[in-house]
Amino acid sequence: MIATPTVKRRLISMVYEAFLFIAVEALAMFIYLFITQKFHSSLIEHGRNAVFFLVGALYFIHAWSGSGHTLAMKTWRIKVVKLGYKTVPYRASAVRYLMAWFWFLPAIVACYAFGWKSAGQVSAAVAVGIVAWAATALLNKDRQFLHDRVAGTRLISLPKPEKKVKAAKV
């Protein structure tokens, strides 16, 4: 049986992923702001949100459907698979991406609904959402997050690479 990475390892990988993802999104936002010349209108603001969402979709769906992992996942030896498939189908990757937004969507909705804008309020809402979503892995015997169960995917641990032995010089 293939091992499932621990919840702790997956969460640490997600922190690393956040740093890499921020860099990707920062470049996309720089390009968007350059093109729109930093104009402020509701259309520009909605466009910015759409670019943010679509760049994330391209980044994750491409990575999961191709190699099965992002750079952060590769570093932590975690891979997304779909049983019965050589690679994760685009549809399953897209469903996984959409469902993964539930790590943050309840916090976004709560902040909007209750008018929470301070760093403490937003941070608390995000923290509660992350803990709640992470807890979905504890409700599953295979310790898979809810977004993986809905998408029909699963995370697996990859083995440590074998160390190469240097040949002795003669």
C-alpha positions as a Python dict, from the first residue, in 0.01 Angstrom:
ca = {
    (1, 'M'): (0, 0, 0),
    (2, 'I'): (121, 349, -83),
    (3, 'A'): (169, 574, 218),
    (4, 'T'): (-30, 892, 267),
    (5, 'P'): (179, 1191, 381),
    (6, 'T'): (99, 1308, 731),
    (7, 'V'): (-133, 1604, 775),
    (8, 'K'): (158, 1792, 936),
    (9, 'R'): (383, 1730, 632),
    (10, 'R'): (109, 1840, 394),
    (11, 'L'): (49, 2160, 591),
    (12, 'I'): (421, 2241, 598),
    (13, 'S'): (432, 2181, 223),
    (14, 'M'): (139, 2422, 186),
    (15, 'V'): (329, 2695, 371),
    (16, 'Y'): (621, 2651, 131),
    (17, 'E'): (371, 2647, -156),
    (18, 'A'): (228, 2978, -37),
    (19, 'F'): (567, 3149, -71),
    (20, 'L'): (615, 3015, -423),
    (21, 'F'): (258, 3093, -521),
    (22, 'I'): (286, 3451, -394),
    (23, 'A'): (580, 3501, -632),
    (24, 'V'): (379, 3365, -928),
    (25, 'E'): (80, 3581, -840),
    (26, 'A'): (297, 3889, -782),
    (27, 'L'): (433, 3862, -1135),
    (28, 'A'): (81, 3819, -1275),
    (29, 'M'): (-44, 4120, -1076),
    (30, 'F'): (254, 4330, -1189),
    (31, 'I'): (170, 4253, -1552),
    (32, 'Y'): (-201, 4318, -1494),
    (33, 'L'): (-137, 4650, -1320),
    (34, 'F'): (106, 4751, -1595),
    (35, 'I'): (-153, 4672, -1864),
    (36, 'T'): (-437, 4847, -1680),
    (37, 'Q'): (-208, 5135, -1578),
    (38, 'K'): (-332, 5105, -1218),
    (39, 'F'): (-671, 5256, -1304),
    (40, 'H'): (-933, 5211, -1034),
    (41, 'S'): (-1280, 5105, -1134),
    (42, 'S'): (-1505, 4818, -1041),
    (43, 'L'): (-1428, 4648, -1373),
    (44, 'I'): (-1052, 4672, -1311),
    (45, 'E'): (-1095, 4541, -954),
    (46, 'H'): (-1306, 4244, -1070),
    (47, 'G'): (-1056, 4182, -1349),
    (48, 'R'): (-775, 4171, -1093),
    (49, 'N'): (-964, 3911, -890),
    (50, 'A'): (-1032, 3707, -1205),
    (51, 'V'): (-664, 3718, -1303),
    (52, 'F'): (-566, 3607, -953),
    (53, 'F'): (-810, 3313, -967),
    (54, 'L'): (-719, 3211, -1324),
    (55, 'V'): (-342, 3230, -1272),
    (56, 'G'): (-385, 3004, -969),
    (57, 'A'): (-595, 2765, -1174),
    (58, 'L'): (-335, 2751, -1452),
    (59, 'Y'): (-50, 2703, -1206),
    (60, 'F'): (-207, 2423, -1004),
    (61, 'I'): (-406, 2242, -1273),
    (62, 'H'): (-105, 2234, -1504),
    (63, 'A'): (123, 2102, -1229),
    (64, 'W'): (-119, 1841, -1095),
    (65, 'S'): (-221, 1716, -1440),
    (66, 'G'): (136, 1704, -1564),
    (67, 'S'): (390, 1576, -1314),
    (68, 'G'): (139, 1533, -1030),
    (69, 'H'): (309, 1786, -807),
    (70, 'T'): (412, 2147, -774),
    (71, 'L'): (766, 2246, -680),
    (72, 'A'): (673, 2257, -311),
    (73, 'M'): (508, 1916, -330),
    (74, 'K'): (813, 1777, -512),
    (75, 'T'): (1041, 1914, -241),
    (76, 'W'): (832, 1745, 27),
    (77, 'R'): (796, 1427, -185),
    (78, 'I'): (417, 1452, -215),
    (79, 'K'): (229, 1368, -532),
    (80, 'V'): (-135, 1393, -642),
    (81, 'V'): (-264, 1080, -813),
    (82, 'K'): (-595, 949, -938),
    (83, 'L'): (-627, 575, -915),
    (84, 'G'): (-656, 409, -1255),
    (85, 'Y'): (-491, 697, -1441),
    (86, 'K'): (-131, 753, -1546),
    (87, 'T'): (-169, 1126, -1481),
    (88, 'V'): (-442, 1321, -1306),
    (89, 'P'): (-707, 1424, -1562),
    (90, 'Y'): (-761, 1797, -1613),
    (91, 'R'): (-1119, 1770, -1489),
    (92, 'A'): (-1011, 1610, -1160),
    (93, 'S'): (-738, 1873, -1120),
    (94, 'A'): (-991, 2150, -1186),
    (95, 'V'): (-1236, 2007, -932),
    (96, 'R'): (-950, 1975, -681),
    (97, 'Y'): (-851, 2339, -741),
    (98, 'L'): (-1207, 2466, -701),
    (99, 'M'): (-1265, 2263, -386),
    (100, 'A'): (-929, 2370, -240),
    (101, 'W'): (-1065, 2724, -228),
    (102, 'F'): (-1267, 2607, 72),
    (103, 'W'): (-949, 2642, 278),
    (104, 'F'): (-1011, 3018, 251),
    (105, 'L'): (-1361, 3080, 111),
    (106, 'P'): (-1547, 3063, 445),
    (107, 'A'): (-1303, 3319, 589),
    (108, 'I'): (-1350, 3548, 288),
    (109, 'V'): (-1730, 3523, 318),
    (110, 'A'): (-1724, 3577, 696),
    (111, 'C'): (-1498, 3882, 666),
    (112, 'Y'): (-1724, 4031, 401),
    (113, 'A'): (-2047, 3948, 586),
    (114, 'F'): (-1933, 4081, 924),
    (115, 'G'): (-1721, 4368, 792),
    (116, 'W'): (-1402, 4231, 946),
    (117, 'K'): (-1106, 4425, 811),
    (118, 'S'): (-844, 4435, 1084),
    (119, 'A'): (-543, 4207, 1050),
    (120, 'G'): (-643, 4025, 1370),
    (121, 'Q'): (-999, 3958, 1257),
    (122, 'V'): (-896, 3841, 910),
    (123, 'S'): (-612, 3627, 1048),
    (124, 'A'): (-845, 3464, 1300),
    (125, 'A'): (-1105, 3389, 1034),
    (126, 'V'): (-842, 3238, 802),
    (127, 'A'): (-690, 3035, 1087),
    (128, 'V'): (-1028, 2890, 1186),
    (129, 'G'): (-1101, 2803, 822),
    (130, 'I'): (-766, 2632, 775),
    (131, 'V'): (-801, 2430, 1095),
    (132, 'A'): (-1156, 2329, 1003),
    (133, 'W'): (-1057, 2219, 653),
    (134, 'A'): (-747, 2036, 779),
    (135, 'A'): (-971, 1852, 1023),
    (136, 'T'): (-1156, 1698, 728),
    (137, 'A'): (-853, 1469, 687),
    (138, 'L'): (-909, 1336, 1038),
    (139, 'L'): (-1261, 1230, 943),
    (140, 'N'): (-1132, 1002, 667),
    (141, 'K'): (-966, 664, 726),
    (142, 'D'): (-710, 737, 449),
    (143, 'R'): (-643, 1086, 594),
    (144, 'Q'): (-728, 1256, 264),
    (145, 'F'): (-856, 1612, 265),
    (146, 'L'): (-1215, 1674, 157),
    (147, 'H'): (-1111, 1836, -173),
    (148, 'D'): (-921, 1519, -268),
    (149, 'R'): (-1216, 1297, -183),
    (150, 'V'): (-1453, 1512, -392),
    (151, 'A'): (-1208, 1523, -688),
    (152, 'G'): (-1136, 1150, -664),
    (153, 'T'): (-766, 1219, -616),
    (154, 'R'): (-531, 1136, -332),
    (155, 'L'): (-197, 1250, -203),
    (156, 'I'): (80, 994, -175),
    (157, 'S'): (427, 1001, -26),
    (158, 'L'): (713, 948, -266),
    (159, 'P'): (1018, 754, -145),
    (160, 'K'): (1338, 933, -55),
    (161, 'P'): (1580, 941, -347),
    (162, 'E'): (1863, 693, -321),
    (163, 'K'): (2197, 845, -234),
    (164, 'K'): (2457, 804, -504),
    (165, 'V'): (2776, 637, -396),
    (166, 'K'): (3091, 797, -535),
    (167, 'A'): (3332, 565, -702),
    (168, 'A'): (3676, 551, -541),
    (169, 'K'): (3960, 698, -743),
    (170, 'V'): (4225, 450, -844),
}
